[in-house]
Amino acid sequence: MTINIQLIKSSGAAVQDLGVQVAEHFYNYMFTHFPELRKMFPGDMTEQRVRLFNSVILIATNIDTLEVLVPYLKELGVGHIKYDTRPEHYPIVGKSLLNTLKHFLGAAWTQEMAESWIEAYNLAASVCIEAAYEAMAPARYVPVTLDDVPPAA
């Protein structure tokens, strides 16, 4: 399956005017179906909802602009290290996102649209995970030496 860029763009445009209620639905879905993830997020989700919504719109808008999308996804993947985001969390986010899009797009949510979003999400998640892996690679470790310790008094 290849990604139908027009379907991604049009569905992104369709939810763009709905604002953060899309992100609110996403988090409600995720925390209801995967409550173990709630502890990874702040108590006040206001800013988080805005960031998620903006990310979804940026990805949908730039699905065909790899020079914008890939660096953004790499930065996103590396940035999520500090939240202890692991590869097994990405399918949960994907399921929550796809169910949210299906909810808001209603009858416009077709099999082809679902397949395109699945393909796009899996590619995006792979870029994020790979960037995080590279940032955390053991080969980047610089051993501590005697020079790193103050001399004895």
C-alpha positions as CSV (number, residue, x, y, z in Angstrom):
1,M,0.0,0.0,0.0
2,T,1.2,3.5,-0.8
3,I,0.2,6.6,1.0
4,N,-2.5,8.6,-0.7
5,I,-1.1,12.0,0.0
6,Q,-4.3,13.8,-1.0
7,L,-6.3,11.7,1.5
8,I,-3.9,12.5,4.3
9,K,-3.9,16.2,3.4
10,S,-7.7,16.4,3.0
11,S,-8.4,14.6,6.3
12,G,-5.9,16.8,8.1
13,A,-7.6,19.9,6.7
14,A,-11.0,18.5,7.7
15,V,-10.0,18.2,11.4
16,Q,-7.8,21.4,11.4
17,D,-10.9,23.6,12.0
18,L,-12.0,21.5,14.9
19,G,-9.0,22.5,17.0
20,V,-7.9,20.9,20.2
21,Q,-11.2,19.0,20.7
22,V,-9.5,16.5,18.4
23,A,-6.6,16.2,20.8
24,E,-9.0,16.0,23.7
25,H,-10.7,13.1,22.1
26,F,-7.4,11.4,21.4
27,Y,-6.2,11.6,25.0
28,N,-9.6,10.5,26.3
29,Y,-9.5,7.5,24.0
30,M,-5.9,6.7,24.9
31,F,-6.3,7.0,28.7
32,T,-9.6,5.0,28.6
33,H,-8.1,2.2,26.6
34,F,-4.5,2.3,27.9
35,P,-4.8,3.8,31.4
36,E,-1.2,2.8,32.2
37,L,0.0,5.6,30.0
38,R,-1.7,8.4,32.0
39,K,1.2,8.6,34.4
40,M,3.5,9.7,31.6
41,F,1.6,12.9,31.1
42,P,1.2,16.1,33.1
43,G,-1.9,16.6,35.3
44,D,-2.9,19.7,33.2
45,M,-3.1,18.5,29.7
46,T,-3.9,21.9,28.1
47,E,-0.5,22.5,26.6
48,Q,0.0,18.9,25.7
49,R,-3.3,18.9,23.7
50,V,-2.2,21.9,21.7
51,R,1.2,20.3,20.9
52,L,-0.4,17.1,19.8
53,F,-2.9,18.8,17.6
54,N,-0.2,21.0,16.0
55,S,1.9,17.9,15.4
56,V,-0.9,16.0,13.6
57,I,-1.7,19.1,11.4
58,L,2.0,19.6,10.7
59,I,2.4,16.0,9.6
60,A,-0.8,15.9,7.5
61,T,0.2,19.2,5.9
62,N,3.8,18.2,5.1
63,I,3.2,14.6,4.3
64,D,4.8,15.2,0.9
65,T,7.5,17.6,2.1
66,L,10.1,15.3,3.5
67,E,12.7,18.0,4.0
68,V,10.3,19.5,6.6
69,L,8.7,16.3,7.9
70,V,11.7,14.0,8.5
71,P,13.8,16.5,10.6
72,Y,10.6,17.3,12.6
73,L,9.9,13.6,13.3
74,K,13.5,13.0,14.3
75,E,13.4,15.9,16.7
76,L,10.1,14.5,18.1
77,G,11.6,11.1,18.6
78,V,14.6,12.4,20.4
79,G,12.5,14.8,22.4
80,H,10.4,12.0,23.7
81,I,13.3,10.2,25.3
82,K,12.9,12.4,28.4
83,Y,9.4,11.1,28.8
84,D,10.6,7.5,28.8
85,T,8.7,6.9,25.6
86,R,9.5,3.4,24.3
87,P,8.9,1.7,21.0
88,E,5.9,-0.2,22.5
89,H,4.1,3.1,23.1
90,Y,4.0,4.0,19.5
91,P,1.4,1.5,18.4
92,I,-0.8,2.8,21.3
93,V,-0.5,6.3,20.0
94,G,-1.2,5.1,16.5
95,K,-4.4,3.3,17.5
96,S,-5.6,6.3,19.5
97,L,-4.9,8.6,16.6
98,L,-6.6,6.5,14.0
99,N,-9.6,6.0,16.1
100,T,-9.8,9.7,16.7
101,L,-9.6,10.5,13.0
102,K,-12.2,7.9,12.3
103,H,-14.5,9.5,14.9
104,F,-14.2,13.0,13.6
105,L,-14.2,12.2,9.9
106,G,-17.2,10.0,10.0
107,A,-18.4,8.8,6.6
108,A,-15.3,10.4,5.0
109,W,-13.2,7.8,6.8
110,T,-12.8,5.1,4.0
111,Q,-10.7,2.0,3.8
112,E,-8.2,3.7,1.6
113,M,-7.9,6.6,4.0
114,A,-7.4,4.2,6.9
115,E,-4.7,2.4,5.0
116,S,-3.0,5.6,4.0
117,W,-3.0,6.9,7.6
118,I,-1.7,3.5,8.9
119,E,1.1,3.6,6.4
120,A,1.9,7.2,7.2
121,Y,1.8,6.7,10.9
122,N,4.0,3.6,10.8
123,L,6.6,5.4,8.8
124,A,6.5,8.4,11.1
125,A,6.8,6.2,14.2
126,S,9.7,4.4,12.6
127,V,11.6,7.7,12.0
128,C,10.9,8.8,15.6
129,I,12.0,5.4,17.1
130,E,15.2,5.3,14.9
131,A,16.1,8.8,15.9
132,A,15.7,8.0,19.6
133,Y,17.7,4.9,19.2
134,E,20.5,6.7,17.5
135,A,20.5,9.4,20.2
136,M,20.7,6.7,22.9
137,A,23.2,4.4,21.1
138,P,25.7,3.0,23.5
139,A,28.5,3.8,21.0
140,R,27.9,7.5,21.9
141,Y,29.0,6.9,25.5
142,V,32.2,8.7,26.4
143,P,33.7,6.9,29.4
144,V,34.5,8.9,32.5
145,T,38.2,9.4,33.2
146,L,40.4,10.6,36.0
147,D,40.4,14.0,34.3
148,D,36.6,14.3,35.1
149,V,37.2,14.0,38.8
150,P,38.7,16.8,41.0
151,P,42.2,16.0,42.4
152,A,42.4,14.7,45.9
153,A,43.0,17.4,48.5
